[in-house]
Amino acid sequence: MRDGRVVLRKRKGDVIADAPVGDVLASIRKGSMGVGTKMSIGSKTYVVEPVGFRISPGLPGQDMAQAVRVFANLKKGRELTGHFLTALATAGAQVEVGGKDGSTDDTSPT
């Protein structure tokens, strides 16, 4: 966010979307366990997640150390998503707060 605008970029820097912050609707993405953010800009919907963040709970052969890493990553991801949504709201975006886990969306990534 800069100068009243939200700019979404790919990892390599290519611009995906650019809009006034007031035109952005954001919420926690359903099914993301509090880590993914759904953002609607105009008629397009985007899913934003922390770079490189992946969790795979419940995989066969998962040991205790792996489980601890998964939960630590989940906590960090939720914190980052919370900060991101707070920054969007503070800048003037419309941020929806959902149910018990904050989930409000059933949209697949585009």
Sequence and secondary structure as in RCSB ss.txt:
>XXXX:A:sequence
MRDGRVVLRKRKGDVIADAPVGDVLASIRKGSMGVGTKMSIGSKTYVVEPVGFRISPGLPGQDMAQAVRVFANLK
KGRELTGHFLTALATAGAQVEVGGKDGSTDDTSPT
>XXXX:A:secstr
 BTTEEEEE TTS EEEEEEGGGEEEEE TTSTT  EEEEETTEEEEE  TT    TT TT  HHHHHHHHHHHH
HHHHHHHHHHHHHHHHT EE   STTSB       
